[in-house]
Amino acid sequence: MATVTDTAAQDRWEKENAAAPTRKEPPTTVSSVPIEALYTPDALRDFDPDTDLGYPGQYPFTRGVHASMYRSRLWTMRQFAGFGSAQQTNERFKFLLEKGQTGLSTAFDLPTLMGLDSDDPRSLGEVGRLGVAVDSLDDMLVLFDGINLADVSVSMTINAPAIIVMAYFLAGAKRRGVDWKLLRGTIQNDILKEFHAQNEIVFPPEPSVRLVCDVIEFCAQKVPQWNTVSISGYHIREAGSTAAQELAFTLADGLHYVDMCLERGMRIDDFAPRLSFFFNAHNDVFEELAKYRAARVLWAEMMRDRYGAKKEASWKLRFHAQTAGCSLQDKQPEVNLIRVAYQALAAVLGGCQSLHTNSMDETLALPSEHAVTLALRTQQVLAYETGVTNTVDPLGGSYFVETLTRQMMDDARKYFEQIEQKGGMIAALEAGFFRREIADAAFVYQREIDAKRKLIVGVNAFVEKDEKPMDTLQVDLAVEAEQIARLKRLKGRRDSERVARALNEIKKVAATKANLMPLLLEAAEAHCTVGEIMNALAEVFGRYDGAAKW
């Protein structure tokens, strides 16, 4: 048990601290949580190192999910990449692998994210602009051409059409003779956070969650090393939430997926080990690493005690981190390199399993090769030069860190109770609860910046009058026309009757409770497009328009 201090030294410090000049505004975290001047054992009166802290790789996993953490194996360096055509993104993937990246992460363009084909009128001007355009299995084959999927883990950031893109990926692996049991990677496949924050929504909540669970169920049986969902707080934080909201809402989303999988008869230990998480790494180093520690403890408690999972693998919260895009500034963009370095430090001190470091120019455009190389080098310097990997959980036991961790857990539990009181996830979502909470937090944060109670270098402090523009990546406008032409050729040479049969079967099965993945694999092989499949599903599920009442 922690001891309680009451010494002459502490009394002297309190007197000297009280007499010292103080800041105009009391210090707070990025999330406006007040911070004390000093943390002592008094802050942890009932703290038991054996049960509350424990050891790495052991319940409650406060100190990490692996016994030796980075002493044995570094985190996966997984830079988010994608622009233009599948061929262009394939070249960027190979460039990053040559530079020492250890995993791939795929960014899709807005039409693909919204389930639209490149030739849809609504896609005009957006094809390949903010990610890679993928319309069909053909694009997926080009995207990973020359990359051994049995050796390289792949992440794909997509949600509403995630089950379709996953079908393309699996069909592509099969074409190349890669055993699905060897595939490693993650598909984001987290539609709930889209309702909370990011807005890339197509279908209503319940059928949307059904598709998430179809992927979880199918891959649990057929693709055992695949992370079937990346339950994402990142976008919740990007929308303006506090760290505690990001933590609570993310875990609540995960619990809803667990409940829905159990409802369809799955066993917790058959799918929970392949659930993964995705968190933001914001500017406040200590608040962020406390968030990651709290997440591991809360998830372990719930998996073991609420759901009765027996496997330790089911208790372990594994997470990817990405540095905070919302913290990047277009003023003095080189300073973003420094922000990202500290954010990456927080993610690593917090025990992430993989990490993306944002490029300094991402607030201006998609990253240039120069910028993305520096972003990757940031991780490599952190891994090989700073010493943070030499011991496991170097900040474990810090009075400050452990106090913040416990506060974060308490705040998250309060949110869990509120969600339950509102009737659960879907009821709270449809009532706009999550959006209101996030919007209120974003307002408070912006007010602090506007009043200069929080200083942002180059924005409301240390402003440079004359800045030179930075060279940025430009996506060739010809990409869109070329992609549409490729899609037209595909539609002209495929078997139209086979396409029609596949789409009709999808509609039939969508109206039942059967898993859609087997039919989507057939549709992928028949060269059905993303837009065609989404339209078929929409005939059964309908399209979501609930945002109007928020």
C-alpha positions as CSV (number, residue, x, y, z in Angstrom):
1,M,0.0,0.0,0.0
2,A,1.2,3.5,-0.7
3,T,2.4,5.5,2.3
4,V,0.9,8.8,3.4
5,T,3.4,11.7,3.7
6,D,3.2,14.2,6.5
7,T,6.7,15.4,7.0
8,A,8.6,18.6,7.8
9,A,9.9,18.6,4.2
10,Q,6.3,18.5,2.8
11,D,5.3,21.3,5.2
12,R,8.2,23.4,4.0
13,W,7.4,22.8,0.4
14,E,3.8,23.8,0.8
15,K,4.8,27.1,2.4
16,E,7.4,27.9,-0.3
17,N,5.0,26.9,-3.0
18,A,2.3,29.1,-1.6
19,A,4.7,32.1,-1.5
20,A,6.0,31.6,-5.0
21,P,4.6,33.6,-8.0
22,T,1.8,31.7,-9.8
23,R,0.6,31.7,-13.4
24,K,-2.3,34.0,-14.3
25,E,-4.3,30.9,-15.3
26,P,-4.2,27.7,-13.2
27,P,-2.6,24.9,-15.3
28,T,-5.0,22.4,-16.9
29,T,-4.6,19.5,-19.3
30,V,-5.6,19.9,-23.0
31,S,-9.1,18.6,-21.8
32,S,-9.2,21.4,-19.2
33,V,-8.7,19.1,-16.2
34,P,-7.1,21.0,-13.3
35,I,-3.6,19.9,-12.4
36,E,-2.1,20.1,-8.9
37,A,1.4,21.6,-8.4
38,L,2.7,18.4,-6.9
39,Y,1.6,14.8,-6.6
40,T,2.6,12.7,-3.6
41,P,1.6,9.4,-2.0
42,D,-1.4,11.3,-0.5
43,A,-3.0,11.3,-3.9
44,L,-3.0,7.5,-3.9
45,R,-4.0,6.7,-0.4
46,D,-5.7,3.4,-1.3
47,F,-3.4,2.5,-4.2
48,D,-2.2,-1.1,-4.1
49,P,0.8,-1.6,-6.5
50,D,0.1,-5.3,-6.7
51,T,-3.5,-5.1,-7.8
52,D,-3.8,-1.6,-9.3
53,L,-0.4,-1.5,-11.1
54,G,0.7,-5.1,-11.4
55,Y,3.1,-6.3,-14.0
56,P,3.3,-5.9,-17.8
57,G,1.5,-8.7,-19.7
58,Q,-0.6,-9.5,-16.6
59,Y,-4.1,-8.5,-15.6
60,P,-5.2,-5.6,-15.4
61,F,-2.5,-4.7,-18.0
62,T,-2.0,-1.2,-16.7
63,R,1.7,-1.4,-17.6
64,G,1.1,-3.0,-21.1
65,V,-0.2,-6.0,-22.8
66,H,3.1,-7.8,-23.2
67,A,5.6,-8.8,-20.6
68,S,8.7,-7.3,-22.3
69,M,7.0,-4.7,-24.5
70,Y,9.5,-2.9,-26.7
71,R,12.5,-4.7,-25.3
72,S,11.5,-7.7,-27.4
73,R,9.7,-6.1,-30.3
74,L,9.1,-2.5,-31.3
75,W,5.7,-1.1,-32.2
76,T,4.7,-1.4,-35.9
77,M,5.5,1.8,-37.7
78,R,2.5,2.1,-39.9
79,Q,2.2,5.4,-41.9
80,F,-1.2,6.1,-43.3
81,A,-0.9,6.4,-47.1
82,G,-3.2,6.6,-50.2
83,F,-3.8,9.0,-53.1
84,G,-4.8,9.0,-56.7
85,S,-5.0,5.6,-58.4
86,A,-4.3,2.2,-57.0
87,Q,-1.0,2.2,-59.0
88,Q,0.2,5.5,-57.4
89,T,-0.6,4.3,-53.9
90,N,1.1,1.0,-54.6
91,E,4.2,3.0,-55.5
92,R,3.9,5.0,-52.2
93,F,3.6,1.8,-50.2
94,K,6.8,0.4,-51.8
95,F,8.5,3.7,-51.1
96,L,7.6,3.6,-47.4
97,L,8.6,0.0,-47.1
98,E,12.0,0.8,-48.6
99,K,12.4,3.6,-46.0
100,G,11.9,1.2,-43.2
101,Q,8.2,1.2,-42.5
102,T,7.1,-2.1,-41.0
103,G,3.3,-2.2,-41.9
104,L,1.0,-0.6,-44.4
105,S,-2.0,1.6,-43.7
106,T,-4.5,2.4,-46.5
107,A,-6.3,5.7,-47.0
108,F,-9.3,5.6,-49.3
109,D,-10.8,8.6,-51.2
110,L,-14.1,10.1,-50.1
111,P,-16.2,8.4,-52.8
112,T,-14.9,5.0,-51.7
113,L,-15.5,5.9,-48.1
114,M,-19.1,6.8,-48.9
115,G,-19.7,3.7,-51.0
116,L,-19.8,5.6,-54.3
117,D,-18.2,4.5,-57.6
118,S,-15.8,6.9,-59.3
119,D,-18.3,7.5,-62.1
120,D,-21.1,8.5,-59.8
121,P,-22.0,12.2,-60.3
122,R,-21.6,12.8,-56.6
123,S,-17.9,11.7,-56.9
124,L,-17.0,14.6,-59.2
125,G,-13.8,16.3,-58.2
126,E,-13.1,13.9,-55.3
127,V,-11.8,10.8,-57.0
128,G,-8.3,10.1,-55.7
129,R,-8.0,13.4,-54.0
130,L,-7.8,12.5,-50.3
131,G,-7.0,8.8,-50.6
132,V,-6.9,6.0,-53.2
133,A,-9.9,5.3,-55.4
134,V,-11.0,1.7,-55.1
135,D,-14.1,0.7,-57.2
136,S,-13.6,-3.1,-57.7
137,L,-11.5,-6.2,-57.1
138,D,-9.3,-5.0,-60.0
139,D,-8.2,-1.9,-58.1
140,M,-7.5,-4.0,-55.0
141,L,-5.2,-6.3,-57.0
142,V,-3.2,-3.4,-58.3
143,L,-3.1,-1.7,-54.9
144,F,-1.1,-4.6,-53.4
145,D,0.7,-5.8,-56.5
146,G,4.2,-7.0,-55.7
147,I,3.6,-6.9,-51.9
148,N,3.7,-10.2,-50.1
149,L,0.5,-10.1,-48.0
150,A,1.7,-13.1,-46.1
151,D,4.7,-11.1,-44.8
152,V,3.4,-7.5,-44.4
153,S,0.5,-6.5,-42.2
154,V,-2.1,-4.3,-43.8
155,S,-4.5,-1.7,-42.3
156,M,-7.5,-0.3,-44.2
157,T,-9.3,2.7,-42.9
158,I,-12.9,2.4,-44.1
159,N,-16.2,2.0,-42.4
160,A,-19.6,2.1,-44.1
161,P,-18.4,-0.1,-47.1
162,A,-15.8,-1.9,-44.9
163,I,-17.3,-5.3,-45.5
164,I,-17.1,-4.9,-49.3
165,V,-13.5,-3.7,-49.2
166,M,-12.7,-6.6,-46.9
167,A,-14.3,-9.0,-49.4
168,Y,-12.1,-7.4,-52.2
169,F,-9.0,-7.9,-50.0
170,L,-9.7,-11.5,-49.3
171,A,-10.6,-12.2,-52.9
172,G,-7.4,-10.6,-54.0
173,A,-5.4,-12.7,-51.5
174,K,-7.1,-15.8,-52.8
175,R,-6.2,-14.9,-56.4
176,R,-2.6,-14.6,-55.4
177,G,-2.6,-17.9,-53.6
178,V,-2.2,-16.4,-50.1
179,D,-3.7,-18.5,-47.3
180,W,-6.2,-16.4,-45.4
181,K,-4.8,-17.9,-42.2
182,L,-1.5,-16.1,-42.9
183,L,-3.1,-12.6,-43.4
184,R,-2.3,-10.1,-40.7
185,G,-3.8,-6.6,-40.4
186,T,-6.8,-4.6,-39.4
187,I,-9.9,-3.1,-41.1
188,Q,-11.3,-0.2,-39.2
189,N,-14.9,-1.3,-39.7
190,D,-16.1,0.9,-36.8
191,I,-19.4,2.5,-37.9
192,L,-20.5,3.8,-34.5
193,K,-17.9,6.5,-34.3
194,E,-19.1,7.7,-37.7
195,F,-22.4,8.5,-36.1
196,H,-20.7,10.2,-33.2
197,A,-18.2,12.3,-35.1
198,Q,-17.0,11.6,-38.7
199,N,-20.3,11.4,-40.6
200,E,-19.3,8.9,-43.3
201,I,-22.6,7.2,-42.8
202,V,-24.8,5.4,-45.4
203,F,-27.2,3.0,-43.6
204,P,-29.1,3.4,-40.3
205,P,-27.4,2.3,-37.1
206,E,-28.7,-1.2,-36.6
207,P,-28.0,-2.6,-40.1
208,S,-24.7,-0.8,-40.1
209,V,-23.7,-2.6,-36.9
210,R,-24.9,-5.8,-38.4
211,L,-22.3,-5.5,-41.2
212,V,-19.6,-4.9,-38.6
213,C,-20.6,-8.1,-36.8
214,D,-20.7,-10.0,-40.1
215,V,-17.0,-9.2,-40.6
216,I,-16.2,-10.1,-37.0
217,E,-18.0,-13.4,-37.3
218,F,-16.6,-14.4,-40.7
219,C,-13.0,-13.6,-39.9
220,A,-13.1,-15.3,-36.5
221,Q,-13.7,-18.5,-38.5
222,K,-11.7,-17.9,-41.6
223,V,-9.0,-15.2,-41.1
224,P,-7.8,-15.9,-37.5
225,Q,-4.9,-13.4,-37.4
226,W,-7.0,-10.5,-38.7
227,N,-8.1,-7.6,-36.4
228,T,-11.8,-7.5,-37.5
229,V,-12.6,-4.0,-36.1
230,S,-10.5,-1.0,-35.0
231,I,-12.7,0.6,-32.4
232,S,-11.8,4.2,-32.9
233,G,-11.6,7.1,-30.5
234,Y,-9.3,9.0,-32.9
235,H,-12.1,10.7,-34.9
236,I,-14.1,11.4,-31.7
237,R,-11.1,13.3,-30.4
238,E,-10.6,15.0,-33.8
239,A,-14.1,16.3,-33.6
240,G,-13.3,18.1,-30.3
241,S,-13.9,15.6,-27.5
242,T,-11.9,15.6,-24.2
243,A,-9.6,12.7,-23.5
244,A,-12.1,11.2,-21.1
245,Q,-14.9,11.4,-23.7
246,E,-12.6,9.7,-26.3
247,L,-11.9,6.9,-23.9
248,A,-15.5,6.4,-22.7
249,F,-17.2,6.6,-26.0
250,T,-14.7,4.3,-27.7
251,L,-15.0,1.6,-25.1
252,A,-18.8,2.0,-25.1
253,D,-18.8,1.4,-28.9
254,G,-16.7,-1.7,-28.4
255,L,-19.1,-3.0,-25.7
256,H,-22.0,-2.6,-28.1
257,Y,-20.2,-4.7,-30.8
258,V,-19.5,-7.3,-28.2
259,D,-23.2,-7.4,-27.1
260,M,-24.4,-7.7,-30.7
261,C,-21.9,-10.5,-31.5
262,L,-23.0,-12.4,-28.3
263,E,-26.6,-11.9,-29.3
264,R,-26.1,-13.8,-32.5
265,G,-24.7,-16.7,-30.6
266,M,-20.9,-16.2,-30.8
267,R,-18.7,-17.0,-27.8
268,I,-16.7,-14.2,-26.3
269,D,-13.3,-15.9,-26.5
270,D,-13.8,-16.8,-30.2
271,F,-13.8,-13.1,-31.3
272,A,-12.7,-10.8,-28.5
273,P,-8.9,-11.4,-29.0
274,R,-9.1,-9.9,-32.5
275,L,-10.9,-6.7,-31.5
276,S,-8.5,-3.8,-31.6
277,F,-8.6,-0.1,-30.8
278,F,-7.4,3.2,-32.3
279,F,-6.7,6.2,-30.2
280,N,-5.6,9.8,-30.7
281,A,-2.2,11.0,-29.4
282,H,-2.8,14.7,-28.6
283,N,-0.5,17.3,-27.2
284,D,-0.7,16.7,-23.4
285,V,1.8,13.8,-22.9
286,F,0.7,12.8,-19.4
287,E,-3.1,13.0,-20.1
288,E,-2.6,10.9,-23.2
289,L,-0.6,8.1,-21.6
290,A,-3.0,8.0,-18.7
291,K,-5.8,7.6,-21.2
292,Y,-4.1,4.5,-22.7
293,R,-3.4,3.0,-19.3
294,A,-7.0,3.5,-18.2
295,A,-8.3,2.0,-21.4
296,R,-6.4,-1.2,-20.8
297,V,-7.6,-1.6,-17.3
298,L,-11.3,-0.8,-18.0
299,W,-11.4,-3.2,-21.0
300,A,-9.7,-6.0,-19.1
301,E,-12.2,-5.6,-16.2
302,M,-15.2,-5.7,-18.5
303,M,-14.1,-8.6,-20.6
304,R,-13.2,-10.7,-17.6
305,D,-15.8,-9.8,-15.1
306,R,-18.8,-8.6,-17.2
307,Y,-18.6,-11.0,-20.1
308,G,-16.8,-13.9,-18.4
309,A,-14.0,-14.2,-21.0
310,K,-11.5,-16.9,-20.0
311,K,-8.7,-16.3,-22.4
312,E,-6.2,-13.6,-21.4
313,A,-6.0,-12.6,-25.0
314,S,-9.7,-11.6,-24.7
315,W,-8.8,-9.3,-21.8
316,K,-6.0,-7.4,-23.6
317,L,-6.7,-4.1,-25.2
318,R,-4.3,-3.7,-28.1
319,F,-4.2,-0.3,-29.8
320,H,-2.9,1.7,-32.7
321,A,-2.2,5.4,-32.2
322,Q,-2.1,8.3,-34.6
323,T,-0.8,11.7,-33.7
324,A,-3.5,14.4,-33.6
325,G,-4.4,15.8,-37.0
326,C,-6.5,18.5,-35.3
327,S,-3.4,19.8,-33.6
328,L,-1.5,20.5,-36.8
329,Q,-1.3,24.1,-37.9
330,D,-1.0,25.7,-41.3
331,K,1.1,28.5,-39.7
332,Q,4.8,27.6,-39.4
333,P,4.1,24.0,-40.5
334,E,7.6,22.9,-39.7
335,V,6.7,23.2,-36.0
336,N,4.2,20.4,-36.6
337,L,7.3,18.1,-36.7
338,I,7.9,19.0,-33.0
339,R,4.3,18.5,-32.0
340,V,4.2,15.1,-33.7
341,A,7.4,14.0,-31.9
342,Y,6.0,14.7,-28.5
343,Q,2.6,13.1,-29.4
344,A,4.5,10.0,-30.6
345,L,6.4,9.9,-27.3
346,A,3.1,9.9,-25.4
347,A,1.8,7.0,-27.5
348,V,5.0,4.9,-27.0
349,L,5.1,5.7,-23.2
350,G,1.5,4.6,-23.2
351,G,2.3,1.3,-24.7
352,C,0.8,1.4,-28.3
353,Q,1.1,-1.6,-30.6
354,S,1.4,0.4,-33.8
355,L,1.8,4.1,-34.6
356,H,1.3,6.6,-37.4
357,T,3.0,9.9,-37.1
358,N,1.4,12.7,-39.1
359,S,3.4,14.6,-41.7
360,M,4.1,18.3,-41.1
361,D,2.3,19.3,-44.3
362,E,-0.9,17.3,-43.8
363,T,-3.0,20.4,-42.8
364,L,-2.1,21.8,-46.3
365,A,-2.3,18.7,-48.5
366,L,-1.6,15.0,-48.7
367,P,1.9,14.4,-47.5
368,S,4.8,14.8,-49.9
369,E,7.5,12.1,-50.0
370,H,9.9,14.4,-48.1
371,A,7.3,15.1,-45.4
372,V,6.3,11.5,-45.0
373,T,9.9,10.4,-44.8
374,L,10.5,12.9,-41.9
375,A,7.4,11.6,-40.2
376,L,8.7,8.0,-40.4
377,R,12.1,9.1,-39.2
378,T,10.4,10.7,-36.2
379,Q,9.4,7.2,-35.1
380,Q,12.8,5.7,-35.9
381,V,14.6,8.3,-33.8
382,L,12.2,7.7,-31.0
383,A,12.7,3.9,-31.2
384,Y,16.5,3.8,-31.6
385,E,17.9,6.9,-30.1
386,T,15.9,8.1,-27.1
387,G,16.1,5.2,-24.7
388,V,12.3,5.0,-24.2
389,T,12.3,1.3,-25.2
390,N,15.0,0.2,-22.8
391,T,12.7,-0.6,-19.9
392,V,9.0,-1.5,-19.7
393,D,6.6,1.2,-18.7
394,P,9.2,3.7,-17.4
395,L,6.5,6.0,-15.9
396,G,4.6,3.3,-14.1
397,G,4.2,4.2,-10.4
398,S,4.5,7.9,-10.9
399,Y,2.1,9.6,-8.4
400,F,1.0,12.0,-11.2
401,V,0.5,9.4,-13.9
402,E,-1.3,6.9,-11.6
403,T,-3.6,9.7,-10.3
404,L,-4.5,10.8,-13.8
405,T,-5.1,7.2,-14.8
406,R,-7.6,6.7,-12.0
407,Q,-9.3,10.0,-12.7
408,M,-9.7,9.0,-16.3
409,M,-11.2,5.6,-15.3
410,D,-13.6,7.3,-13.0
411,D,-14.7,9.8,-15.6
412,A,-15.2,7.0,-18.2
413,R,-17.4,5.0,-15.7
414,K,-19.6,8.0,-15.2
415,Y,-20.2,8.2,-19.0
416,F,-20.9,4.4,-19.1
417,E,-23.7,5.0,-16.5
418,Q,-25.1,7.9,-18.5
419,I,-25.2,5.9,-21.7
420,E,-27.0,3.1,-19.9
421,Q,-29.5,5.5,-18.3
422,K,-30.4,6.8,-21.8
423,G,-31.3,3.3,-23.0
424,G,-28.0,2.0,-24.3
425,M,-25.8,2.8,-27.3
426,I,-28.4,3.1,-30.1
427,A,-30.9,5.1,-28.1
428,A,-28.2,7.5,-26.9
429,L,-26.8,7.8,-30.4
430,E,-30.2,8.6,-31.9
431,A,-30.9,11.2,-29.2
432,G,-27.7,13.0,-30.2
433,F,-26.1,12.5,-26.8
434,F,-22.5,11.8,-28.1
435,R,-22.6,14.7,-30.6
436,R,-23.7,17.2,-28.0
437,E,-21.1,16.1,-25.5
438,I,-18.3,16.4,-28.1
439,A,-19.6,19.8,-29.4
440,D,-19.7,21.2,-25.9
441,A,-16.1,20.1,-25.2
442,A,-14.9,21.5,-28.6
443,F,-16.5,24.8,-27.7
444,V,-14.8,25.0,-24.4
445,Y,-11.4,24.2,-26.0
446,Q,-11.8,26.8,-28.7
447,R,-12.9,29.4,-26.2
448,E,-9.7,28.8,-24.2
449,I,-7.6,29.3,-27.4
450,D,-9.5,32.4,-28.4
451,A,-8.9,33.9,-24.9
452,K,-5.3,32.9,-25.0
453,R,-5.6,30.8,-21.9
454,K,-4.2,28.0,-24.0
455,L,-1.4,29.0,-26.3
456,I,-0.8,27.5,-29.8
457,V,2.6,28.3,-31.2
458,G,2.3,30.2,-34.5
459,V,-1.5,30.7,-34.1
460,N,-2.2,32.8,-31.0
461,A,1.4,33.1,-29.7
462,F,4.9,33.4,-31.3
463,V,3.4,34.4,-34.6
464,E,5.7,34.9,-37.6
465,K,4.8,37.8,-39.9
466,D,6.4,36.6,-43.1
467,E,6.3,32.9,-43.9
468,K,7.5,31.2,-47.0
469,P,5.0,28.8,-48.6
470,M,5.7,25.1,-48.4
471,D,5.9,22.9,-51.4
472,T,3.0,20.4,-51.3
473,L,1.9,17.3,-53.1
474,Q,-0.5,17.9,-56.0
475,V,-2.8,15.1,-57.2
476,D,-3.0,15.2,-61.0
477,L,-6.6,16.1,-62.1
478,A,-6.2,13.4,-64.9
479,V,-6.4,10.7,-62.2
480,E,-10.2,11.1,-62.0
481,A,-10.7,10.7,-65.8
482,E,-8.3,7.7,-65.9
483,Q,-10.1,6.0,-63.0
484,I,-13.5,6.5,-64.7
485,A,-12.1,5.1,-67.9
486,R,-10.8,2.0,-66.2
487,L,-14.1,1.5,-64.5
488,K,-15.9,1.8,-67.8
489,R,-13.7,-0.8,-69.4
490,L,-14.3,-3.2,-66.5
491,K,-18.1,-2.8,-66.8
492,G,-17.8,-3.5,-70.5
493,R,-15.9,-6.7,-70.3
494,R,-17.4,-8.4,-67.2
495,D,-20.3,-10.9,-67.3
496,S,-23.4,-8.7,-66.7
497,E,-25.7,-11.6,-66.0
498,R,-23.3,-12.9,-63.3
499,V,-23.2,-9.3,-61.8
500,A,-27.0,-9.1,-61.7
501,R,-27.3,-12.6,-60.0
502,A,-24.8,-11.6,-57.4
503,L,-26.5,-8.3,-56.6
504,N,-30.0,-10.0,-56.4
505,E,-28.6,-12.6,-54.0
506,I,-27.1,-9.9,-51.8
507,K,-30.5,-8.3,-51.5
508,K,-32.1,-11.6,-50.6
509,V,-29.6,-12.4,-47.9
510,A,-29.6,-8.8,-46.6
511,A,-33.2,-9.2,-45.7
512,T,-32.3,-12.2,-43.5
513,K,-30.0,-12.5,-40.5
514,A,-27.5,-14.6,-42.4
515,N,-23.8,-13.5,-42.8
516,L,-23.3,-11.5,-46.0
517,M,-19.6,-12.0,-46.4
518,P,-19.7,-15.3,-48.4
519,L,-22.0,-13.6,-51.0
520,L,-19.8,-10.5,-51.1
521,L,-16.8,-12.6,-51.9
522,E,-18.8,-14.0,-54.9
523,A,-19.8,-10.5,-55.9
524,A,-16.1,-9.4,-55.7
525,E,-15.1,-12.2,-58.0
526,A,-18.0,-11.2,-60.4
527,H,-16.5,-7.7,-60.5
528,C,-19.4,-6.0,-58.8
529,T,-18.4,-2.5,-57.8
530,V,-18.5,-0.8,-54.4
531,G,-21.4,1.5,-55.5
532,E,-23.4,-1.3,-57.0
533,I,-23.2,-3.4,-53.8
534,M,-24.0,-0.5,-51.6
535,N,-27.0,0.4,-53.7
536,A,-28.2,-3.2,-53.4
537,L,-27.9,-3.1,-49.6
538,A,-29.6,0.3,-49.5
539,E,-32.7,-1.2,-51.1
540,V,-33.0,-3.4,-48.1
541,F,-31.5,-1.3,-45.3
542,G,-32.5,2.1,-46.4
543,R,-30.3,5.2,-46.2
544,Y,-29.7,7.1,-43.0
545,D,-31.1,10.7,-42.7
546,G,-31.2,10.9,-38.9
547,A,-28.6,13.5,-38.7
548,A,-31.2,16.1,-39.6
549,K,-32.7,16.0,-36.1
550,W,-29.4,16.7,-34.4
